[in-house]
Amino acid sequence: MKGFRFGLEPVLEQRKTKEEEALLGQAKAQQECFKCQQYLDQTQQKLLEAFAYAGSLLRPEEQLQSLMYREHLQQTAQRQQKQLQRAEEIFDLRRQDTTKARQERMVLEKLKEKQLAEFEARLFFLEQKETDEMATLRYCRKA
């Protein structure tokens, strides 16, 4: 009897590749989230520093320039917050893709394991049958 061969092995390999690609996409999306969060944190830190510095300004033109800079930082922070939200949404989608790909791969792996167990049980049965036949033939020869 030939060895075990899983007929859907090419499909299983394709599913593994798909899962790896999904994991890479998820990792890239996560890096993008971290990057957006860092930019937002930096902008918010600059905004806090600008507010602290604005209290020490005495001349009106410096106060006006400081006000314009703070407004710019606030607008930048709002844009970065939106970018962060979009990046988080993309990350969630990539995580869902990864989960789906993993589930699809696991279904095929469980099918492969089941077929292997059936193959081994059939092989054991055939070996046992052959052993019984040999024992019966030996017994019949002695008698």
C-alpha positions, 0 to 999 in steps of 0.5 A: 500500500502506498504512503499517505497523500493529501489530495488538497496539499496544493490548496493547503500550501496556497492557504498558508501563503495567503495567511502569511501575506495577511500577517505581513499586511497586518504587521505593516498596518500596525506599524502605520498605527504606531507611526501615526500615534508617534506623530500625534504625540509629538504634535501634542507635546509641541502644542503643550510647549507652545502654550507654556511658552505663550505665557511668557510673551509680552509683545503683541506681535510675538503673541500673535505669532504664537497664537498662529503657531498653536492654531497650526499645531491644533489643526495638525493634531486634528489631521493626525488624529483622523489619520490615526483613526483611518490607520486603526480601521485598516489595521482592524480590517487586516486583522480580520483578514488574517483571522479569516485566512488562519481559519481557512488554513486550519480547516484544511489542516484538520481535514488532512489530520482526519484523512491521515488518521483514517489512512493509519487506521486502514493501514493498521486494519490491513496489517492486522488482517495480514497477520491473522491470515499468516497465523491461520495458514501456519496453524493449518499447516501444522494440523 
